Amino acid sequence: MLRFLTRRALGAIIILFLLVLLTYLAVMTLPVDQAQLNCPKGCSPQQLATVRRNMGLDKSHVEQVWEYIKGLFVGVDRGGFGYCNAPCLGYSNSRHQWVIDVIMSNYPATIMLALGGSAAFLIIGVSLGMLSAWKQGSIFDTVASSLSQLGQSTQIFFVAPLAMALFVTNLHWLDKPGYTPFTEDPITSITGMILPWLVMSIIFWSNYTRQVRSLMIEQLSEDHIRAARAKGMSNRYVWWRYALRGAMAPIVTIFGLDLGVVLSGAIITEVSFGIQGLGMLAVKSINSQDTQLELGVLLFSAAAILVFNIVVDAVYGVLDPRVRIG
């Protein structure tokens, strides 16, 4: 298992390095003068040159890329901006802060939204899929399949305001969505995220319901399942011990592939509900043309996805030891 995870970690580092290289080079080609954005209105050519030197923009593209990568691991001196400790993601001209500090103050909301939404769609989707397979051909199976088709055709930005109007404004069943740190007020933290979790999970649990149903029905027709039943094992035992475990390995793989989509869904959900996370931060950085902040959010999100994928690979390796071979 250790060798398996080491290979995955090395692969993730290479991917992250290439992502840093490509995205930073792409940022350099944008028709935006970062020095001008960081220089106050009416600044003199001398002030502009000083800002350009502090940001390292007076160096060649190769040197700038090297300084950026160096800053990620050991930190870098940004002249008049001061010393940026590792991992240094640059300086935000719109916030007048180090990018990493801005991200660290906003990422908890996104992580909480993504984890809570993932838990919601896994619990709902897997449960409905299992019950649909168990009651194949019944009214419940028909209703669950219809709901999953309906859920797959919805969009977060369309459902969010309707859910707000119904459950918050009219019925008063749920609190107004918003992020509160769990350590400050656990109850408010959870109640403020219930509606965003459920809205974000709709598209995902709809897909997982169909996937789990199909996988469970396929597993129940396998030879080893029939052999287990022939040995006198109860349907309940066969269901939980053999069929469910066989169906979960592909689901874990699908979940790993969906992690990027989950973070994208979290970003859209944040904007829809006004939650101050990385999604809102990315939108504001684009509006303010803060390319260093845009790049920082992109790299941080990519690193989070890579870490989550390694965790998913580890879980998959436990469920199916064959993936650890070779």
C-alpha positions as CSV (number, residue, x, y, z in Angstrom):
1,M,0.0,0.0,0.0
2,L,2.9,2.4,0.8
3,R,4.5,1.9,-2.6
4,F,1.0,2.4,-4.2
5,L,0.4,5.7,-2.4
6,T,4.0,6.8,-3.1
7,R,3.5,6.4,-6.8
8,R,0.2,8.3,-6.7
9,A,1.9,11.1,-4.6
10,L,4.8,11.5,-7.1
11,G,2.4,11.6,-10.0
12,A,0.4,14.3,-8.2
13,I,3.5,16.4,-7.7
14,I,4.4,16.1,-11.4
15,I,0.9,17.2,-12.4
16,L,1.0,20.1,-10.0
17,F,4.4,21.2,-11.3
18,L,3.1,21.2,-14.9
19,L,0.0,23.0,-13.9
20,V,2.0,25.7,-12.2
21,L,4.2,26.1,-15.3
22,L,1.4,26.2,-17.8
23,T,-1.0,28.5,-15.8
24,Y,1.8,30.9,-14.8
25,L,2.9,31.2,-18.4
26,A,-0.7,31.7,-19.4
27,V,-1.1,34.5,-16.9
28,M,2.0,36.2,-18.3
29,T,0.4,36.4,-21.7
30,L,-2.7,38.2,-20.4
31,P,-3.0,41.9,-21.6
32,V,-2.9,43.2,-18.0
33,D,0.0,45.2,-16.5
34,Q,0.2,43.8,-13.0
35,A,2.6,46.6,-12.0
36,Q,0.1,49.2,-13.1
37,L,-2.7,47.6,-11.1
38,N,-0.6,47.6,-8.0
39,C,0.5,51.2,-8.5
40,P,-1.7,54.0,-7.0
41,K,-3.6,56.3,-9.4
42,G,-1.4,58.9,-10.8
43,C,1.8,57.2,-9.8
44,S,5.0,58.4,-11.4
45,P,7.2,56.3,-13.8
46,Q,9.7,55.9,-10.9
47,Q,7.0,54.5,-8.6
48,L,5.8,52.2,-11.4
49,A,9.4,50.9,-11.9
50,T,9.7,50.3,-8.2
51,V,6.5,48.3,-8.1
52,R,7.5,46.3,-11.2
53,R,10.9,45.5,-9.5
54,N,9.2,44.5,-6.2
55,M,6.9,42.1,-8.1
56,G,9.8,40.7,-10.1
57,L,8.2,41.7,-13.4
58,D,11.5,43.3,-14.6
59,K,12.9,39.7,-14.9
60,S,12.7,37.3,-17.8
61,H,9.8,34.9,-18.0
62,V,12.0,32.0,-17.1
63,E,13.3,33.8,-14.0
64,Q,9.7,34.8,-13.0
65,V,8.6,31.1,-13.3
66,W,11.6,30.0,-11.3
67,E,10.9,32.6,-8.6
68,Y,7.3,31.5,-8.4
69,I,8.1,27.8,-8.1
70,K,10.8,28.6,-5.6
71,G,8.4,30.6,-3.5
72,L,6.0,27.7,-3.3
73,F,8.7,25.6,-1.5
74,V,11.1,27.9,0.4
75,G,9.5,31.4,0.1
76,V,10.8,34.4,-1.7
77,D,11.7,38.1,-1.1
78,R,9.3,40.4,-2.8
79,G,11.2,43.6,-2.3
80,G,9.0,46.4,-1.0
81,F,6.2,43.9,-0.3
82,G,8.4,42.0,2.1
83,Y,9.4,38.4,2.5
84,C,6.7,35.9,1.4
85,N,6.9,32.6,3.4
86,A,6.3,29.3,1.7
87,P,4.0,28.4,0.2
88,C,4.1,31.8,-1.5
89,L,1.4,32.3,-4.1
90,G,2.2,36.0,-4.8
91,Y,0.7,39.3,-3.7
92,S,-3.0,40.3,-4.2
93,N,-3.2,43.8,-5.6
94,S,-7.0,44.0,-4.8
95,R,-6.7,42.9,-1.2
96,H,-3.2,44.2,-0.5
97,Q,-2.4,40.9,1.2
98,W,-0.4,37.8,0.4
99,V,-2.5,35.5,-1.7
100,I,-2.0,32.6,0.6
101,D,-3.4,34.6,3.6
102,V,-6.5,35.6,1.5
103,I,-7.0,31.9,0.5
104,M,-6.6,30.6,4.0
105,S,-9.2,33.0,5.3
106,N,-11.7,31.9,2.7
107,Y,-11.1,28.2,2.0
108,P,-12.8,26.7,5.1
109,A,-16.2,27.7,3.7
110,T,-15.5,25.9,0.4
111,I,-14.1,22.8,2.1
112,M,-17.1,22.6,4.5
113,L,-19.5,23.0,1.5
114,A,-17.7,20.4,-0.6
115,L,-17.4,17.8,2.2
116,G,-21.0,18.3,3.4
117,G,-22.4,18.3,-0.1
118,S,-20.4,15.1,-0.9
119,A,-21.7,13.4,2.2
120,A,-25.2,14.4,1.3
121,F,-25.2,13.1,-2.2
122,L,-23.4,9.9,-1.3
123,I,-25.8,9.1,1.5
124,I,-28.9,10.0,-0.5
125,G,-27.7,8.6,-3.8
126,V,-26.3,5.3,-2.5
127,S,-29.3,4.7,-0.3
128,L,-31.9,5.4,-3.0
129,G,-29.9,3.2,-5.5
130,M,-29.7,0.3,-3.1
131,L,-33.4,0.5,-2.2
132,S,-34.3,0.7,-5.9
133,A,-32.2,-2.4,-6.7
134,W,-33.7,-4.2,-3.7
135,K,-37.2,-3.3,-4.8
136,Q,-36.6,-3.6,-8.5
137,G,-39.7,-3.1,-10.6
138,S,-41.7,-1.7,-7.7
139,I,-43.4,1.7,-7.4
140,F,-40.5,2.9,-5.2
141,D,-38.1,2.0,-7.9
142,T,-40.1,3.8,-10.5
143,V,-40.4,7.0,-8.4
144,A,-36.7,7.0,-7.5
145,S,-35.7,6.5,-11.1
146,S,-38.0,9.4,-12.2
147,L,-36.6,11.7,-9.5
148,S,-33.0,10.9,-10.5
149,Q,-33.8,11.8,-14.1
150,L,-35.5,15.0,-13.0
151,G,-32.5,15.8,-10.7
152,Q,-30.0,15.4,-13.5
153,S,-31.8,18.0,-15.6
154,T,-31.7,20.7,-12.9
155,Q,-29.0,23.4,-12.4
156,I,-27.7,24.8,-9.2
157,F,-28.2,28.4,-10.2
158,F,-31.8,27.7,-11.0
159,V,-32.7,25.6,-8.0
160,A,-30.9,27.8,-5.4
161,P,-33.1,30.9,-5.5
162,L,-36.3,28.8,-5.6
163,A,-35.1,26.8,-2.6
164,M,-34.3,30.0,-0.8
165,A,-37.7,31.5,-1.5
166,L,-39.6,28.3,-0.5
167,F,-37.7,27.0,2.6
168,V,-36.2,30.2,4.0
169,T,-38.5,33.0,3.1
170,N,-41.9,31.4,2.9
171,L,-41.9,28.3,5.1
172,H,-39.1,29.3,7.5
173,W,-38.0,25.7,7.8
174,L,-34.3,26.5,7.4
175,D,-32.0,29.3,8.4
176,K,-30.6,31.8,5.8
177,P,-27.6,30.2,4.2
178,G,-24.2,31.4,5.4
179,Y,-20.9,30.2,6.7
180,T,-20.1,30.2,10.3
181,P,-16.9,28.5,11.6
182,F,-17.7,25.2,13.2
183,T,-15.5,26.0,16.2
184,E,-17.4,29.2,16.9
185,D,-21.0,27.9,16.8
186,P,-21.4,24.3,15.7
187,I,-25.2,24.4,15.5
188,T,-25.3,27.7,13.4
189,S,-22.5,26.4,11.3
190,I,-24.5,23.3,10.3
191,T,-27.9,24.9,10.0
192,G,-26.5,27.6,7.8
193,M,-25.1,25.1,5.3
194,I,-28.0,22.6,5.2
195,L,-29.8,24.2,2.2
196,P,-26.5,24.7,0.1
197,W,-25.6,21.1,0.8
198,L,-28.9,19.8,-0.4
199,V,-29.1,22.0,-3.4
200,M,-25.5,21.2,-4.5
201,S,-26.1,17.5,-4.0
202,I,-29.2,17.2,-6.2
203,I,-27.4,16.7,-9.5
204,F,-24.8,14.3,-7.9
205,W,-27.2,12.1,-6.0
206,S,-29.4,11.8,-9.0
207,N,-26.5,10.3,-11.0
208,Y,-25.4,8.1,-8.1
209,T,-28.8,6.7,-7.6
210,R,-28.8,5.3,-11.2
211,Q,-25.2,4.1,-11.0
212,V,-25.7,2.3,-7.7
213,R,-28.9,0.7,-8.8
214,S,-27.3,-0.6,-12.0
215,L,-24.2,-1.9,-10.2
216,M,-26.2,-3.6,-7.5
217,I,-28.4,-5.4,-10.0
218,E,-25.3,-6.4,-12.0
219,Q,-23.6,-7.7,-8.8
220,L,-26.7,-9.7,-7.8
221,S,-26.5,-11.6,-11.1
222,E,-22.8,-12.7,-10.6
223,D,-21.8,-16.3,-10.1
224,H,-20.3,-15.8,-6.7
225,I,-23.6,-14.3,-5.4
226,R,-25.6,-17.3,-6.7
227,A,-23.0,-19.6,-5.1
228,A,-23.3,-17.8,-1.8
229,R,-27.1,-18.1,-1.9
230,A,-26.8,-21.8,-2.8
231,K,-24.7,-22.3,0.4
232,G,-27.7,-21.1,2.4
233,M,-26.6,-17.6,3.2
234,S,-29.4,-15.2,3.9
235,N,-30.3,-12.5,1.3
236,R,-29.4,-9.8,3.8
237,Y,-26.0,-11.2,4.4
238,V,-25.2,-11.7,0.7
239,W,-26.5,-8.2,0.0
240,W,-24.2,-6.5,2.6
241,R,-21.2,-8.8,2.5
242,Y,-20.8,-9.4,-1.2
243,A,-23.0,-7.3,-3.5
244,L,-22.6,-4.0,-1.8
245,R,-18.8,-4.3,-1.5
246,G,-18.5,-5.3,-5.2
247,A,-20.6,-2.3,-6.2
248,M,-18.8,0.2,-4.0
249,A,-15.4,-0.1,-5.7
250,P,-16.7,1.5,-9.0
251,I,-18.6,4.1,-7.0
252,V,-15.4,5.1,-5.2
253,T,-13.7,5.5,-8.6
254,I,-16.6,7.6,-10.0
255,F,-16.4,9.7,-6.8
256,G,-12.7,10.3,-7.4
257,L,-13.4,11.5,-10.9
258,D,-16.2,13.7,-9.6
259,L,-14.1,15.6,-7.1
260,G,-13.2,18.3,-9.6
261,V,-16.9,18.7,-10.4
262,V,-17.7,18.8,-6.7
263,L,-15.5,21.8,-6.2
264,S,-16.9,23.4,-9.3
265,G,-20.4,22.8,-7.9
266,A,-19.3,24.3,-4.6
267,I,-18.1,27.5,-6.4
268,I,-21.4,27.9,-8.2
269,T,-23.3,27.2,-5.0
270,E,-21.3,29.8,-3.1
271,V,-22.1,32.4,-5.7
272,S,-25.8,31.4,-5.7
273,F,-26.1,31.7,-1.9
274,G,-23.6,34.5,-1.3
275,I,-21.2,32.3,0.7
276,Q,-17.7,33.8,1.1
277,G,-15.5,31.0,0.0
278,L,-13.1,30.3,-2.8
279,G,-15.8,30.5,-5.4
280,M,-16.8,34.1,-4.5
281,L,-13.1,34.9,-4.2
282,A,-12.4,33.6,-7.7
283,V,-15.3,35.7,-9.1
284,K,-14.1,38.9,-7.3
285,S,-10.5,38.3,-8.4
286,I,-11.6,38.1,-12.0
287,N,-13.7,41.3,-11.7
288,S,-10.8,43.2,-10.1
289,Q,-8.3,41.7,-12.7
290,D,-6.2,40.3,-9.8
291,T,-4.4,37.7,-11.8
292,Q,-2.1,36.6,-8.9
293,L,-5.2,35.9,-6.8
294,E,-6.8,34.0,-9.7
295,L,-3.7,31.9,-10.1
296,G,-3.5,31.2,-6.4
297,V,-7.1,30.0,-6.2
298,L,-6.6,27.8,-9.2
299,L,-3.5,26.2,-7.8
300,F,-4.9,25.8,-4.3
301,S,-8.0,24.1,-5.7
302,A,-5.9,21.8,-8.0
303,A,-3.8,20.8,-5.0
304,A,-6.9,20.0,-3.0
305,I,-8.3,17.9,-5.8
306,L,-5.0,16.0,-6.1
307,V,-4.9,15.3,-2.3
308,F,-8.5,14.1,-2.3
309,N,-7.8,11.8,-5.3
310,I,-4.9,10.2,-3.4
311,V,-7.3,9.6,-0.5
312,V,-9.8,8.1,-2.8
313,D,-7.1,5.9,-4.3
314,A,-6.2,4.7,-0.9
315,V,-9.8,3.8,-0.1
316,Y,-10.1,2.0,-3.5
317,G,-6.9,0.1,-2.7
318,V,-8.5,-1.2,0.5
319,L,-11.8,-2.2,-1.3
320,D,-10.0,-3.8,-4.2
321,P,-6.4,-5.0,-3.5
322,R,-5.8,-5.7,-7.2
323,V,-5.2,-2.0,-7.9
324,R,-2.2,-2.0,-5.7
325,I,-0.4,-4.6,-7.9
326,G,1.9,-3.4,-10.7
